[in-house]
Amino acid sequence: MRALKSISSFLASVLLVAFTISSGIIIYYFVSTLPRTQIQEVNIQSSRVLSCAGAMFDIKNFYGIYIRPITISNTQNSNTLTDYQVLVTLDTASLISQGKMRGDYGDIRFTDSDGKTLLSYLIESGCNSANTRIWVRIPSIPASSTKTIYVYYGNLSAESSQDFTLTTSSYIGTEFYTTCLGDAYIRIASYEDGNVITIYRSDTWQQAITQNLNKFETYSYYCNSNYPFYINSSKPISVTIDNIAPSHNSDDDITSVYTDKIWLRIPRHLWICSYDNNNFVRIQNASLNDVWSGTLNSGECYNATYASLSAEFYYINATYPLTIQFGFEDDNIYGIIRGRTFPNGTQIYYFYSHGFTIVSSLYPNTYVKIENLETGAGNWEGTLVNEGDYIRTQQISSFTLYSPEYVRMRVISDKPVLVYTESDSASWGAEQISSISGKASGTYFVFRVGWGTRYVRIIGTEPGTSVTISGCISASTILAKGQQVEYSCGTSWGLVKIVSDKPVVVFERGQAVGEDISIVLPYKYTSPEPIINIGNEEIFPPITFNLLSSGNPSASMGNSFSSIIYLKNGTIIKRDFDIGDCNLGKDCILSPKITLQLNSEVPIERIEVCSKGYPLICSQYKVSWILNAIVITDLMSDFSNILSIKFYCKLRTRYFLRAYKKVKLV
């Protein structure tokens, strides 16, 4: 009798939670409800076990109520893809109209195959449409295999978590679209042995040439026309286009990249600027002989002048990414500067101005600071209010023919921008314009042209591409795959906006042709690219508990309460919904709240909730889990009325027993 009384007293003072595995063994955990007692473990007999129990944590936000699997098939590619960006196209218009997704898309989240590890993503274009383009960076896609990731949405209180580092351009790939110019060459450098390069004139798809290259071998193709070209390689290459003859001291233009390693043909001049301390840099010529090596700190730059470099290919390799400007500098300069982007969209650029600095916004209300780090001339600080607004400031006021002029600069912005530098003479120079996502191809572009009459060339990459251009150009057209069109903007620094329903590639050139150099951005980064397939939408199911009162075992607490199971920062947790009236003639006790976490290695099949009192009444609930993931259950009730909750595991496992005793607190 004394033993029964002791047991009864003990049950009254603790919440008893029993995890039952499929073999019938119950594993008990206790939580003390008395402020002057604690539960103390006194003995352990254990063997290897997959336990259903875990730690406690707080409930905050969650990933989303809705989930869709995304299958990435890399079965045709023998290469493992590391930190690879895949394009996911979602019908956000339907989701928003159904109330499943927020109108500003802030609730979108992507996770890796484990359903927990968040992945970086960036929305390129097409918001609230049937074809919203979203880039997702995958840490690793196995060679000759298939990988599954997940997209979540439906958390209406979530904040946007886009990662703008995905806008950082890459320069090494396997497929490229480029325009050509009069007297121009397409310059190609190979990064692996046994590389087969094929060049086509893309408006006719007539093959121009096939060339085999080994690692670090290079090739220059004389395109000498205004036609578009498509370049395909069996292994990675980098590509530039130029018509600069260094023997002509007036053939001048520059371009830039932001990277830690690349092969480039440099006509004569080179400037490199570091964003990190202790950044070791090595420059090697085509024979892999060192031309220069040294260490740069943050904001420090190195430049090679006339006597330093002959016109050939160079390999630049650094510990950390650099801004690399290269070309031939004199008085006819127009070039885009590429710098560092941070996850929140903040950008910083270290570079050399060749006369003027132009900053054009990609997003409204963009803060910009322009700093001349040598003379202070042309400093500016302010906000560009509208998308496409720009500021142009002058750093160099006099130019000498056949002599380079440049000054070291820094530009800071709180959102992504485009940064240009130009000199004071003539409408020369050409550049490829990246899409708003930083990629070679895209469906939305916004930029400012240079000084004087400028021309914009657009190349289609898919059949039947609808294109609309606005700003200083007003036009619309339908492009075939590989077809090129050109339009004139007669306004200096005129605004250009391009919207298309399929990806296009964009170049800008000056009125005069013959002094041009541009990096060519990859259309595709590997061959063949992974195939993306989006699965059906699923919803995390609610769990309903009908908790019974010990005072009246036949009386329910009234309205059931439900919980949605979801993910947060690598852990699946639950969001509660209102319980409503308890209908027991007394107030419901909604606290304290007890949170239980279950091991993800033990999939849960059903849950049983039992009340105290006589007779013992238990209710079982079948559970269907997505990803066989961790399950969190919050118990919100007068929990002294609950005798036990049993989680029935699908896996058979060995067990452990733990004995506890109650001790007085001193």
N, C-alpha and C positions, 0 to 999 in steps of 0.2 A: 504494500500500500504506500509506504514511504517512498519506494522507488518510483511508483506511478505518479505520486504527487510531485516528486522532484523533476520527472520528465515533463509533466504538465507545466510546471513553473518555468522550466527551461524553454519550452516552445512558446510560452507567452512572452518571453523576453527577447526572442530573436526571430528574424525572418529566415525560414528554412527553405533553401532552394535546392532542388534535386535534379541533377542532369542524368538522364537515363539513356544508356547506350543500348544498341540492338540486342546485346547478349543478356539484357535484363539487369545488369549491374547499375546501381544508382550511386552517383558521386555527389556528395552533399557539400554545399558551401553555406556559411552562416554570416549574417550581418547583424551586429548587436543593435538593439533598440533602446537599451537602458544607458543613460548617461554615465553611470558609475560602474559599469562593467565593461570588460573587453573579452574577446574570444582569443584564446591562446592555443597554438598547436603544441601538443605534448608528445606525440609519437607519429612516426611515419613508417609505413610499409609500402614500398613502391616498386614498380617495374615500368618498362617503357610504355608510354600511354599517349594517345592523342586526346587531350582533354577538351571538353566543351567550354571550359571556363577561361576567363582572361582578366584584363585590367579594367579600371574605371576611368572615365574621361567626361569632359563637358560636351554638351550638344550646342553647336552653333549653326553654320550654314551647311548645305549639302550639295552634291553635284547636280542632281536632277531626278525627277520622277520618271522620265521617259529615257529609254536606252535603245540604241540600235548598233548591232555589230557591223564593222567595216572590215571586209576581207581584202588583204593585199597579196596578190599572187605574183611572186617573183620566181616562178618555176622555170621560166625560160632564160633566166639570167644566172650565170655561174659565179657571179660576184656577190659577196655580202655587202649590203648598202648601209653605211654608217652615217648617222645624223642626216638622214635623207628626208627631203620634203616631198610629200605626196599631195596631190590636189583632190580634195573631197568636194563634190557638188551636191548641195542640199536644196530641197524645195522648202525654203523658209516661209514663203507666202502662205502655203496651206497650213503650216504649223502655227503661224501667227494668227491667221483667221480663225483657227479652232481653239485659240486660247492656250495652246500648249507651249508657246515660246513668246518671250518678250519682244516687243517691237524694235528694241535696240540691240537684240541678240546678245545681251550681256550674260545670259544664262547658259550659253553653249560651253561645253567642256569636252575634252577628249582624254581618254586614258589608254595606257598601254595594254598588252594582252592580259595582265593580271587584274584588270578592271579597277585598279587603285592608283597606279602611278600616272600623274597628270602629264600630258604632252603639250608642248608649245604649239600655238596655232595663230593664224592671222587671217582675217576676213579681207579678201581682195576686192570683191565687187559683187553686184547683183543682190544686195540686201532686199529682203521682202519680195523675192522673186522666185520663180521655179528653178533658177540656176544660180544659187549663191555659191561663189567660188571661195573655198577656204583651204589654205595651205596648212598642213600639219607636219611637224618635224618628228620623225621616228628615230629613236636611238639606234636601232639595228633591225634590218630586214634580212633574214638568213638567205644565203645563196640557194637557188634551186628549191625554194620552199614557199610556204604560204604562212602569212601572219595575220592575226585578227586584233584590231583595236576597237574601241567603243566610243560613241558620241552620246553625251547626255544633254538633256535640256528639261525645262519645266520648273526650275527653282526661280520663282519670280522675284525673289529678294536678292539674287546674286548680282555681283558687279562684274563688269567686263574684265577679262584677264588675258587679252590678246598680248602676244609677244612680238614686238616690232623688230627684234633682231632677225626675224625671218625675212625682212626686207633687204638684208645685206646680200648684195649680188654675188653670185659665183661665176667664175670665168673659165672653168674647165668642164667640158662636156663632150657629147658624141654627135649632136645634131645642132646645126646653126643655120639661120637665115640671115643673109646680109645683102645690102645693096652694093653696087659698084659705082665708081666715078671715073671720069676720064683720066687715063694714064695711071690707074690705080692697080695695086697688087693686093691679093688676099694672102696674108702671112699665117702659116700654120706651124705649130710646134707640137711634137708628139711626146707623151709621157710614158709610153710602154713600147716594148718590142712587138714586131709583127702587126703593125697598125695599118689597116687598109683605109685610105681616104678617097672618097669619091665626091666630085664636085659636079653639080648640075646647074644649068641655067633654069631657074625655077618657073619662069613664065611659060616655057615650052617643055620643060622636063627633058631637055636634050642633055645627055651626058657630055661634060666638058673634058674631064680627065680623071684617071685613077692613079693614085700614087701610094707606094708602100713606104712606110717610115718605121724606123726602130726608135728606141728610147732616146730622147734628147736630139733626134734628128729634126730638121726643119725643111719647109718647102714654101716657095712663093709662087703663086699663080697670077699671071698677068691678065686680069679681067678686062681692063681698059674699055669701059662702056658705062651706060646708065642702067643696065639690066639688074634684076634681082638674081641671087644665087642661093642654092641650098648645098650645104656641106655635111656629109655623113662620114663618120669614122667608126671603125670596129672597136677602137679603144680611145681613151680620153685624149683630147687635144685642147689647145687654146688658139684663138684666132684674133688677128687684128686686120684692119684694112687701111692702106695709106697710099698716097701719091706724092710723097715728099722725097725729093732728090737732094741729099745733103750737099751735093756739089753746087747746087743753086742756093746761094745764101738767103734768097728771099722766099724759098719754099718753107713755110713755117706754120705749125699748128701743134697743139698738145692735147692729150687725153689722160685719163687716170684710171686706176683700179685701187681697191682696198683689199689686201690679201697678205698672207704670210709666205706664199711661194707661187711663182709663176715664171714661165718663159715668155719673153717679149722681144719683138724687133724694135730697137731704139734707134731712130735716125741720127740723133746726136746728143740731146740733152736729157738729163734725168734728175728728178728731185724726189727724195723720200723723207717722210716725216713719221715719227713714232708717237704712239699713244701710251706706251708703257715704259717703265724704268727697266734698265738692264736688258734692253732688246738688242740681241746680237744679230747683225745683218751681214750677209755675204753676197757679193755680186760677182758672177762668173761669166766669162764669155762663152762662145759656142764650143770652144775646146775645153771647157770646164776649168780654165785657169782663172785664179782670183784676180779680179780687177780692183776691188776694194772690199775690205771687211772692217767692222768696228762695232762699237756698242753705243746705242742711242738711248737717252732717257725720254720721259714723257714731254712732248712739245719740242724736242730737238729734231733737227733735220740735217740731211746731207744732200749736196747737189754736185753734179758733174757738169763741167763747162765744156767749151768747144774742144779743148785738147784732150779731154778725158776719154771720150767714147767714139769709136768708129761706127758706121752704120752696119749693125749686125744683130743677131739674136743674143740675148743675155738671160741668164737664170738668176733670179733674185729670191733669196731664201732668208727668212727671219724667224726669231723665236716667237714673236707676236705679230699680228697684222699691222701693216703700214699703209699710209696713203702714198701711192707711187704715181707721180706725174712724169710723163715722158713724151718726147716728140722733138720738135725743132722750134726754138723760141726766137721770134723777132717781133714784128709789129702787127702781124695779121693773126691774132690768136682768138680762138673760141673753144673752150673746153669745159666739160662737166667734171666736178670734183666729187670724189667718193670718199666718205669717212666712216666714223664709228657710230653705230646705233645701239641704244640700250633697250632692255625689254619694255620699259614704259613709254618708249617713243622718243626720249631725249636723244639728241644727236650732238656730236662734236666733230669738227673738221680742223685738222692742221694741214696747211698747204701753202703754196706760193701764188700770190696774185700777180698777173701779168699786166696790170693796169687798172682794171675795174673788178669788183666783186658783185655778183648778182645772187640774191637769195629769193627763191619762189616757194610759196607755201603749198603744201598738199592738203592741209586741213585748216578749217577756220580757227581764228583766234590763236595764232601761233606766235609765241614769243621768240625773238631773234636778237642775238648780240653779235655784231661784227667788230673784230679787233685787229688792228694793224700792230703786230708785235714788234715792229722796228721803228716806224716813224710816227705812228698814231694817226696818220692821214686816212680819212675815210671811215673812221669809227662810227658806229651807229648802234642804237639799242631801241627796240620798240616791239609792237605787236602788229602782225599782218592779219587783218580782220577776216578777210574772205579767202576761201580756197582759190589758189592761183594768184593772189596778190604778190607783189614783189618789191624789193628795195635794191637799188643800184648805187654803189658808192665807189669813189675814185681813190686809188692809192698812189698811182704814178701819173704825173702830169706832163712829162716830156719823154719822148721816145727817140732813140737814135737807130738809124738803119744799120743792120748787120751787127747789132749789139744787143744782147739779152738784158731785159729789165725785169726784175721780180722782187717781191717783198713778202716776208713770212707773215702768215695770217692765222687767225683762229675764228671760227664761227661756232656758236652754240645756239641750239634751238630746243624748245620743249616738246616739239612734235616733228615728225619727219618733214624735210624740205628738200629742194633741189638747189645745189650750189654750183655756180658757174664762175669762170674768170674769162675776161676778154681784154684785148688791147684797144687801141684807139683808131685802127685803120682798116677800112674796107670790110666787105661782107664775105668773109672766107670761113673755112673750118666746117667740119662735119662731126656729128656725134650720134650714137644710138641712144634713144631715150627709153629708159626702163619704164615698165608699168608701175602703177601705184604700189604694187606688191614687191617691187625691186627686181622682178623677173624680166627676161628678154621679151616674152610674149605675155599678153594680158588682154582684158576686155575694158580697161579704163586707164586713161592717161591724162594728166594735166600738167602743163609745163609752159614756160616762156621761151620764145625764140630769141635769137641774138639780134645784133644791130643790123639795120638795113633790111633789104628784101631777103626773106628767108623762104626755104622750101621744105615741106614735110612729105616724106615718103612712107607709105603704109604697105606692108606685105601681108597677105592672107596666109594662114597656116592650115586652114581647113576649107573644104568646099562650101560655097554658098554662104559666105560670111557677110553679114549686114553691118555696115560701118556708118556712123554719123559723126561729123566733125563740126565743132562750134567754136566761137571766139573770133579771132581774126580771119578764120576760114569758115565758111558755111557751105557744107556739102554733105551728101550721103551717097553711098555706093554699095554694090554687092561684089565681093571679091572671090575669085576662085582660089584654090590652094596654090600658093606660090606666085600669084599675080601681084603686081605692084602698081600703085597709083601715086601721083605726086600733085600737091596743091601748093599754091603760093600764098604766103602771108606778107603783105606789103607794109606792115607796121613794125617798127623796131620794138623789140621786146614784147611782141604781141602774145596774147593768151591763146593757147590751143587746148581744147578738150576733145578727146576721142573716146567714143563709146561703141562697143561692138558686141555682137551676140556670141562670137567665137573668138579665140585668141588671135591677135595680130601682132606684128613686129613693126616698130616705128624708128625712122631715122630723120634727122634734121640736117640740112646743108645750107651753105651760103649761096649768094647769087653767083659768085665767081667759083670756079672749080679748078683744082690743081694744087691746093695747099691744104690738105686734109689728112687727118689721122683719127681713127676711132677704135676703141676696143669693141669686139663683137661678143655679145652675151649668148650663152648657150640656150637653144630652144629646148633641148633635152640633155640630161646629165649622165644618163647611162643608156645602154642599148642591149636588149629591149627594156623599156620602162615597165615597172610593175603595173598590173591591171587592178583597178579598184572596183569593188562591188559592195554596195550598201545593203544590209539586210533589213528585215522587217522590224517595225517598232514594237517594243515590249514595254510593259509598265511594271515597276516594282509593286508586288501585290501587298495590300494591307493585311495586318493580323488583327483579328477581333477577339477580345477577351470579354466573357461574361463573368464578372467577379461576383461571388455570392457572399451574403452576410452570414456570420456565424450565429447572430441572434435569431435569425429566421432563415434556415437553410433553403427554404423553398422560394424565398424572395430574391429576386435579382436586383442588382444595383440600378436597374433601369436601362438607360441607353448604354449600349456598348461603346467602348472607345477604340479607335483604330489608330494604327501607326503605319507610316510608310517607311520602308527600309531603303536606305540610300547610302552613297559614298561621301566621305569628307576627308581630304588630306591622307589618302591611303587607308582609311578605315571606314567600313560600312556602318552607318549609324541610322537613327530613326527619327522621324518627325511626328509629333503627336497632334491629334485633332481633338476638338472639344469633346468632353465626356457628356455634358448636358446634366440635367437633373438626375439625382440618384434615386428619388422616389422612395426613400426609406424613412421619411419623417425626421431626418437630421441632415446637417450639412455634410457634404463630401469632404474628405481630407485629401487634398491634392499634393501634399508634401509630407515627409521628404521624398525626393525622387531618387530612385535607385536604378543605376545603369549597369547592365551586364553585357560583357563582350565575349563572343564565342570564337574559338580558334577556327581560322578559315580552312584548315585541313580536315575539318569534321563537318560535312554537309548535314544540315538538319532536315529531318523528314516531317516531323509534326511536333506540336507543343501541347502539353497538358497542364491545365491550371486547376488546383484543388483548394477548396476552402476548409478552414477549420470548423469544427462542430460535428454533430452526430445527427444523421449518418453522414459520412464523408461523401461529398459530391465533387466530381471531377468532370471537366469538359476538355475534349481534345480538338485540336485544330490542325488540319493538314496545311503544310507550308510548301509553296513552290518557289525555289530560289533561283535567281539568275546568277551565273558564274560560280555557283556553289560557294558563295562568299561568306565572310564573317556576318553574323547576325547579331544585332543589338536590339534588346527589348527593354523599354522603359516601363516600369510598373507605377502607375499613378492611381492610387486608391488609398483607402484605409488599410495599409498593407498588413496590419496585425490580424486581419481576417483571412489572409492567404496562408495556407499551410505550406504549399510547395508548388513549384513550377518545374516540370520535367521536359527536357529537350531530348527527343529521341533521334539518335544519330543513325545515319545510313551505314556507316562503316563499323565493322566489328573490330574490336580493339582490346588489348589487355588493359587491366584496370589497376587503379591504386586506391587505397583506403586511407583516410586520415581521421584521427580521433582528436577531439577538442575538449577543453574544459573551460568553465567560466571562472574567472578570478576577480577578486576585488581590486579596484583601483586604489592606490595609496594617495 
